[in-house]
Amino acid sequence: MVLSEKFDIEEVVLGLSSQLRNLEDDFEKITIMEPISSFFKLEKDPFFKKGIDRGMQVATINNAREMKNEGISLETIVKITKLSEEEVQKL
């Protein structure tokens, strides 16, 4: 038995092209929604924000330590990093 005997070829092709259009529409919706969902997951997540804040604190402390090792004055380090004098002295 040949495929054309069992199915009308035009119907099969039309059905497949319709399914392909639906897949393309679904894919477009997903690609639009992905950045939006990422925004809400990242920006609104309190743990994400805490992680960013902690990372910035660590970077500030590391920068202050490097400045101190380079011989930059305590006053300048405090002014630039916004750390207290006590925090800088402990480094």
Backbone as ProteinMPNN parsed JSONL, in Angstrom:
{"seq_chain_A": "MVLSEKFDIEEVVLGLSSQLRNLEDDFEKITIMEPISSFFKLEKDPFFKKGIDRGMQVATINNAREMKNEGISLETIVKITKLSEEEVQKL", "coords_chain_A": {"N_chain_A": [[0.851, -1.166, 0.0], [0.561, 2.201, -0.797], [1.545, 5.4, 0.513], [0.026, 7.576, -0.405], [-2.359, 6.364, -1.032], [-3.509, 5.772, 1.416], [-3.584, 8.201, 2.894], [-4.56, 11.54, 2.244], [-2.319, 13.472, 0.588], [-2.181, 16.256, 0.477], [-3.71, 17.013, 2.701], [-2.125, 16.038, 4.773], [0.211, 17.558, 4.454], [-0.826, 20.144, 4.852], [-1.694, 19.879, 7.484], [0.744, 19.408, 8.8], [2.085, 21.822, 8.239], [0.462, 23.6, 9.6], [0.853, 22.739, 12.235], [3.541, 23.379, 12.469], [3.447, 26.189, 12.276], [2.084, 26.724, 14.674], [3.991, 25.821, 16.514], [6.026, 27.673, 15.993], [4.752, 30.036, 16.837], [4.41, 29.436, 19.564], [7.1, 29.236, 20.329], [7.943, 31.863, 19.902], [6.448, 33.21, 21.864], [7.591, 32.097, 24.156], [10.256, 32.999, 23.978], [9.878, 35.712, 24.297], [8.807, 35.858, 26.865], [10.818, 34.807, 28.497], [12.992, 36.697, 29.195], [11.461, 38.415, 30.795], [10.565, 36.758, 32.873], [13.029, 36.101, 33.953], [13.821, 38.586, 34.921], [11.994, 39.002, 37.027], [12.589, 36.808, 38.637], [15.255, 37.266, 39.364], [15.581, 40.032, 40.134], [13.618, 40.449, 42.045], [14.003, 38.55, 43.944], [14.82, 38.079, 47.241], [17.087, 36.77, 48.246], [18.83, 36.806, 46.112], [19.338, 39.558, 45.929], [20.553, 39.966, 48.433], [22.825, 38.438, 48.01], [24.106, 39.867, 45.976], [24.564, 42.289, 47.335], [26.285, 41.358, 49.362], [28.432, 40.461, 47.828], [29.326, 42.897, 46.817], [30.181, 44.11, 49.179], [32.316, 42.437, 49.879], [34.011, 42.919, 47.7], [34.563, 45.635, 48.119], [35.952, 45.529, 50.561], [38.159, 43.974, 49.776], [39.292, 45.72, 47.89], [39.935, 47.873, 49.575], [41.833, 46.64, 51.197], [43.854, 46.15, 49.317], [44.487, 48.81, 48.637], [45.471, 49.695, 51.072], [47.724, 48.043, 51.305], [49.197, 49.106, 49.241], [50.018, 51.424, 50.302], [48.377, 53.629, 50.483], [46.839, 56.412, 52.047], [45.074, 56.179, 55.195], [42.916, 57.918, 55.528], [42.212, 58.495, 52.886], [41.464, 55.974, 51.944], [39.236, 55.462, 53.568], [37.576, 57.514, 52.726], [37.143, 56.858, 50.013], [36.142, 54.188, 50.041], [34.104, 54.207, 51.876], [34.169, 52.79, 54.182], [34.565, 52.332, 57.731], [37.113, 53.863, 59.82], [38.05, 52.039, 61.683], [37.374, 49.582, 60.503], [39.067, 49.601, 58.265], [41.563, 49.69, 59.48], [41.69, 47.169, 60.615], [42.232, 45.526, 58.498]], "CA_chain_A": [[0.0, 0.0, 0.0], [1.321, 3.431, -0.935], [1.084, 6.422, 1.446], [-1.008, 8.403, -1.021], [-3.616, 5.635, -1.001], [-4.057, 5.781, 2.767], [-3.795, 9.568, 3.328], [-4.506, 12.581, 1.217], [-1.036, 14.142, 0.775], [-2.418, 17.688, 0.745], [-4.162, 17.134, 4.086], [-0.963, 15.786, 5.626], [1.084, 18.724, 4.344], [-1.505, 21.262, 5.514], [-1.658, 19.605, 8.92], [2.106, 19.624, 9.284], [2.42, 23.25, 8.199], [-0.291, 24.226, 10.691], [1.565, 22.407, 13.473], [4.781, 24.146, 12.461], [3.088, 27.576, 12.632], [1.774, 26.74, 16.102], [5.265, 25.719, 17.229], [6.714, 28.956, 15.848], [4.067, 30.985, 17.724], [4.757, 29.081, 20.946], [8.505, 29.589, 20.545], [8.019, 33.327, 20.006], [5.935, 33.569, 23.184], [8.576, 31.683, 25.159], [11.43, 33.879, 23.92], [9.48, 37.014, 24.843], [8.555, 35.73, 28.301], [12.015, 34.405, 29.233], [13.64, 37.818, 29.88], [10.568, 38.946, 31.821], [10.602, 35.859, 34.028], [14.355, 36.244, 34.56], [13.811, 39.837, 35.676], [11.288, 38.823, 38.287], [13.292, 35.841, 39.461], [16.503, 37.807, 39.873], [15.47, 41.333, 40.773], [12.682, 40.426, 43.177], [14.41, 37.505, 44.886], [15.596, 38.697, 48.317], [18.382, 36.113, 48.395], [19.671, 37.327, 45.03], [19.755, 40.907, 46.324], [21.521, 39.807, 49.522], [24.064, 37.937, 47.423], [24.737, 40.994, 45.277], [25.061, 43.208, 48.367], [27.442, 40.726, 50.016], [29.523, 40.495, 46.862], [29.847, 44.265, 46.755], [30.92, 44.329, 50.423], [33.578, 41.705, 49.773], [34.847, 43.651, 46.743], [35.005, 46.866, 48.774], [36.97, 45.155, 51.548], [39.357, 43.574, 49.029], [39.89, 46.935, 47.331], [40.527, 48.629, 50.684], [43.036, 45.911, 51.596], [44.866, 46.419, 48.3], [44.915, 50.207, 48.773], [46.302, 49.768, 52.279], [48.996, 47.398, 50.97], [49.92, 50.005, 48.334], [50.467, 52.574, 51.067], [47.45, 54.765, 50.398], [46.527, 56.871, 53.405], [43.855, 55.706, 55.835], [41.848, 58.88, 55.252], [41.795, 58.328, 51.487], [40.759, 54.692, 51.836], [37.927, 55.648, 54.206], [36.794, 58.407, 51.859], [36.776, 56.168, 48.776], [35.388, 52.942, 50.264], [33.012, 54.453, 52.831], [34.348, 51.939, 55.357], [35.008, 53.094, 58.897], [38.555, 53.782, 60.074], [38.305, 50.795, 62.405], [37.338, 48.482, 59.569], [40.25, 49.647, 57.43], [42.721, 49.366, 60.299], [41.694, 45.725, 60.861], [42.622, 44.789, 57.286]], "C_chain_A": [[0.899, 1.232, 0.0], [0.714, 4.468, -0.01], [-0.048, 7.251, 0.867], [-2.359, 7.698, -1.045], [-4.289, 5.759, 0.364], [-4.422, 7.2, 3.216], [-3.809, 10.489, 2.12], [-3.261, 13.413, 1.504], [-1.25, 15.619, 1.124], [-2.851, 17.899, 2.193], [-2.997, 16.957, 5.055], [-0.059, 17.014, 5.63], [0.46, 19.922, 5.048], [-1.489, 21.087, 7.035], [-0.283, 19.851, 9.515], [2.478, 21.106, 9.283], [1.672, 24.01, 9.293], [0.384, 23.962, 12.034], [2.859, 23.202, 13.582], [4.514, 25.603, 12.832], [2.786, 27.693, 14.128], [3.046, 26.664, 16.937], [6.041, 27.028, 17.156], [6.082, 30.004, 16.762], [4.414, 30.712, 19.18], [6.195, 29.479, 21.27], [8.66, 31.097, 20.707], [7.522, 33.792, 21.377], [6.946, 33.239, 24.272], [9.767, 32.632, 25.162], [11.115, 35.273, 24.429], [9.36, 36.933, 26.359], [9.815, 35.42, 29.097], [12.711, 35.581, 29.904], [12.775, 38.411, 30.998], [10.621, 38.066, 33.062], [11.958, 35.94, 34.718], [14.421, 37.496, 35.415], [13.159, 39.615, 37.025], [11.998, 37.835, 39.194], [14.512, 36.477, 40.109], [16.29, 39.072, 40.694], [14.584, 41.317, 42.018], [13.063, 39.396, 44.239], [15.274, 38.119, 45.986], [16.968, 38.055, 48.516], [19.353, 36.56, 47.308], [20.212, 38.692, 45.409], [20.786, 40.832, 47.453], [22.864, 39.33, 48.993], [24.823, 39.032, 46.696], [25.341, 41.954, 46.294], [26.312, 42.64, 49.046], [28.655, 40.726, 49.09], [30.149, 41.872, 46.754], [30.642, 44.591, 48.02], [32.29, 43.658, 50.364], [34.533, 42.431, 48.824], [35.392, 44.935, 47.365], [36.117, 46.576, 49.773], [38.266, 44.754, 50.846], [40.065, 44.787, 48.433], [40.572, 47.76, 48.425], [41.83, 47.963, 51.142], [44.171, 46.176, 50.602], [45.386, 47.856, 48.397], [45.843, 50.367, 49.98], [47.678, 49.165, 52.011], [49.851, 48.266, 50.037], [50.374, 51.283, 49.027], [49.589, 53.807, 50.953], [46.994, 55.123, 51.812], [45.175, 56.349, 53.885], [42.675, 56.611, 55.493], [41.306, 58.716, 53.827], [41.005, 57.039, 51.312], [39.347, 54.814, 52.42], [37.018, 56.478, 53.305], [36.289, 57.663, 50.617], [35.841, 54.991, 49.033], [34.162, 53.115, 51.142], [33.033, 53.463, 53.993], [34.777, 52.826, 56.525], [36.524, 52.959, 59.054], [38.91, 52.477, 60.758], [38.322, 49.604, 61.457], [38.6, 48.429, 58.713], [41.488, 49.259, 58.235], [42.823, 47.853, 60.556], [42.208, 44.909, 59.665], [44.097, 44.469, 57.269]], "O_chain_A": [[1.89, 1.281, 0.728], [-0.491, 4.442, 0.24], [-0.989, 7.595, 1.583], [-3.398, 8.357, -1.077], [-5.515, 5.84, 0.445], [-5.459, 7.392, 3.851], [-3.149, 10.236, 1.112], [-3.163, 14.008, 2.577], [-0.556, 16.157, 1.986], [-2.415, 18.85, 2.841], [-2.909, 17.67, 6.055], [0.387, 17.457, 6.688], [1.151, 20.642, 5.769], [-1.291, 22.051, 7.774], [-0.154, 20.427, 10.596], [3.113, 21.589, 10.22], [2.205, 24.969, 9.85], [0.476, 24.858, 12.874], [3.228, 23.648, 14.668], [5.264, 26.193, 13.61], [3.193, 28.662, 14.77], [3.172, 27.356, 17.948], [6.647, 27.448, 18.142], [6.797, 30.779, 17.396], [4.682, 31.639, 19.944], [6.475, 29.997, 22.352], [9.424, 31.555, 21.557], [8.122, 34.681, 21.981], [7.135, 34.019, 25.206], [10.239, 33.029, 26.227], [12.003, 35.953, 24.943], [9.775, 37.855, 27.06], [9.874, 35.748, 30.282], [13.009, 35.491, 31.095], [13.294, 38.855, 32.022], [10.712, 38.573, 34.18], [12.03, 35.855, 35.944], [15.0, 37.484, 36.502], [13.712, 39.999, 38.055], [12.004, 38.016, 40.412], [14.774, 36.245, 41.289], [16.769, 39.17, 41.824], [14.796, 42.103, 42.941], [12.485, 39.39, 45.326], [16.356, 38.631, 45.697], [17.913, 38.735, 48.915], [20.554, 36.68, 47.551], [21.401, 38.963, 45.238], [21.782, 41.554, 47.43], [23.915, 39.761, 49.467], [26.048, 39.113, 46.791], [26.484, 42.386, 46.146], [27.281, 43.364, 49.275], [29.778, 40.966, 49.533], [31.365, 41.999, 46.614], [31.664, 45.272, 47.947], [33.297, 44.248, 50.755], [35.725, 42.547, 49.11], [36.555, 45.281, 47.158], [37.113, 47.297, 49.824], [39.35, 45.149, 51.272], [41.292, 44.873, 48.465], [41.666, 48.284, 48.217], [42.81, 48.647, 51.438], [45.313, 46.4, 51.004], [46.586, 48.093, 48.257], [46.853, 51.069, 49.922], [48.69, 49.717, 52.443], [51.078, 48.169, 50.044], [51.035, 52.126, 48.419], [50.017, 54.91, 51.292], [46.792, 54.25, 52.656], [44.262, 56.112, 53.094], [41.576, 56.135, 55.205], [40.099, 58.789, 53.598], [39.993, 57.016, 50.612], [38.382, 54.326, 51.832], [35.836, 56.173, 53.148], [35.135, 57.826, 50.221], [34.854, 54.817, 48.318], [33.276, 52.26, 51.15], [32.04, 53.312, 54.704], [35.285, 53.93, 56.328], [37.137, 52.053, 58.49], [39.94, 51.872, 60.46], [39.17, 48.72, 61.578], [39.141, 47.352, 58.461], [42.368, 48.569, 57.719], [43.925, 47.322, 60.699], [42.572, 43.742, 59.812], [44.584, 43.854, 56.321]]}, "name": "protein", "num_of_chains": 1, "seq": "MVLSEKFDIEEVVLGLSSQLRNLEDDFEKITIMEPISSFFKLEKDPFFKKGIDRGMQVATINNAREMKNEGISLETIVKITKLSEEEVQKL"}
